[in-house]
Structure formats: structure tokens, C-alpha cells
Amino acid sequence: MLKESKDILAINLKYFRYKSHLSQEKFAEIIKTNLVYENQIEKGRRNPSLKMLDKMANNISILLNKEITGADLITYDKNKVITAKRIDEKKHRSNNLK
């Protein structure tokens, strides 16, 4: 099933947030958005402009010390799907898999 760009963006932002081990609030602060906007994007309720997409990608690149582009944020990768509701759940599940 094809996903819309906003759904893919939501998946990828959540993935990068979990990868950075940050709360939604702290992640939003670092990528230069606000908590409400970040939450709405992660739920697929907001469509950021291309300029905002590039801004978020640039700030995620700085955060993770890895080149991330606006195109990366809207490219689907099934390995980036996060099912945990909280960061600590993801850590807990990862520890149980080792």
C-alpha cells in the first residue's frame, strides 16, 4: 500500500527522534519547531512547507551528525517504522532482544 508523503514524514521524524533518544518537546526545540507542530506532523495532521522540511532535515543532520536531506524525510523505509509509544519502551524492547 502506498503511503502519502505526510505519513512517511511522520514515520521518519518519529524514527529520528527515537534514534536521538529525545522527548518530542526536546526534539521539537532542536529542529526549530514547537511541540504542538511537531506532534501534529508526527500524527500526520500537518504538512510542512518544503522550506520547513529542509530546515528540519538540516537540524536533524546536525543533531545526529549524519547527512539528512528533505528528500530523506519523505522517503519510505520499512526499517524506520517505530511501534513503541515511548522512548523508554523502545530501549526496553531493544534490551530484551539482546
C-alpha positions in Angstrom: 0.0 0.0 0.0 1.4 3.4 -1.0 1.7 5.9 1.8 1.2 9.6 1.5 4.2 11.9 1.9 2.8 13.3 5.2 2.6 9.7 6.6 6.1 8.9 5.5 7.4 12.2 7.1 5.6 11.2 10.3 7.3 7.8 10.3 10.7 9.3 9.6 10.5 12.1 12.2 9.5 9.7 14.8 12.4 7.4 13.8 14.9 10.2 14.0 13.5 11.3 17.3 13.8 7.8 18.8 17.3 7.5 17.4 18.3 10.6 19.2 16.6 9.4 22.4 14.8 12.7 22.9 11.3 13.6 24.0 9.0 15.2 21.5 9.4 18.5 23.3 13.3 18.5 23.2 13.3 17.2 19.6 11.0 20.0 18.5 13.2 22.5 20.2 16.3 21.2 18.5 14.8 21.0 15.0 13.5 24.6 15.5 9.7 23.8 15.6 7.4 23.8 18.6 5.9 20.9 20.4 2.3 21.3 19.0 3.6 21.5 15.4 6.0 18.5 15.9 3.2 16.4 17.4 0.8 17.3 14.6 3.5 16.3 12.0 4.2 13.0 13.7 0.5 12.2 13.7 0.2 13.1 10.0 -2.1 16.1 10.7 0.3 18.8 9.3 2.0 19.3 6.0 5.2 21.4 6.4 6.4 23.6 3.6 9.4 22.5 1.6 11.4 25.3 3.3 10.4 23.9 6.7 11.2 20.3 5.6 14.7 21.4 4.6 15.1 23.3 7.9 14.1 20.3 9.9 16.4 18.0 7.8 19.3 20.3 8.4 18.8 20.4 12.1 18.4 16.7 12.3 21.7 16.3 10.4 23.4 18.5 13.0 21.8 16.6 15.8 22.7 13.1 14.5 26.0 14.2 12.8 24.7 12.5 9.7 23.6 14.0 6.3 19.8 14.1 6.2 18.0 15.8 3.4 14.4 17.0 3.0 14.1 14.1 0.5 15.2 11.6 3.1 12.4 12.8 5.4 9.8 11.8 2.8 11.4 8.6 1.6 9.8 5.4 2.9 11.9 2.8 4.6 10.1 0.0 6.4 13.1 -0.3 8.8 12.3 3.1 10.2 8.8 2.2 11.5 8.7 2.7 15.2 5.9 0.9 17.1 6.8 1.8 20.6 4.8 4.6 22.2 7.6 5.9 24.4 11.4 6.2 24.1 11.9 4.0 27.2 9.7 1.3 25.7 11.9 1.1 22.7 15.0 0.9 24.9 13.4 -1.8 27.0 12.4 -3.8 23.9 15.9 -3.4 22.4 17.5 -4.6 25.7 15.3 -7.7 25.7 16.3 -8.6 22.2 20.0 -8.8 23.0 
